[in-house]
Amino acid sequence: MPKLKNPIQIAVVGAAHGIKGEVRVKTFTGDPLALGEYGPLYAKDGRAFEMLDIRPAGTVVVVRFKGVTDRSAAEALTGTELFVDRSALPDDDDEDDFYQADLIGLDVRDDAGAAIGKVVAVQNFGGGDILDLTLGHAKGVLIPFSKAAVPEVSVAGGYIRVDPVAAGLVEDEDGDGEPDMETAPDRTGFDAKRRPRGPKGAGGNR
């Protein structure tokens, strides 16, 4: 990939479509057709892809790339992740809107406002967006990226705030939605030793 200062994955190539080199592409843009507005797209190995045509097809788009003229060439692209630089993405004046990439590196704060970790990545395994965190010395802690689990996101402030119970970081033994005294995080900070690795159900979207 060229020296993109802050590469952002914007799409991934799926199966070949037809016999003339077209491919089905899953986009991560709000408007799938907006994929054609970012200029060249780049693969991890540095290849640049110039888009000649794009049209909607259900939940994906069908794309024709320059130089891809037959089904064999299209099939060779299956699974290729496509990137642009963060600077190519428009900024939104609404502070409640942000890109997933903007979350990476933010501090994780508890209900008391104490910093307890960092956001490492945003994942999606088909059941909704999931935040991959480090909490204390623990790595790979997964929580659902839902409004209940993450009630506050402040990209400008450099942090997200989590609800430990809704995020599955502490057990609610009574099942009443309230943290138990034995497992609730201390108001002075989060005790990383007293929590499961992640929620039992890690799905959910904001």
Secondary structure by P-SEA (a helix, b strand, c coil): ccccccccccccccccccccbbbbbbbccccccccccccccccccbbbbbbccccccccbbbbbccccccaaaaaaaccbbbbbccccbbbbcccccccccccccbbbbcccccccccccccccccccbbbbbbcccccbbbbbccccccccccccccbbbbcccccccccccccccccccccccccccccccccccccccccccc
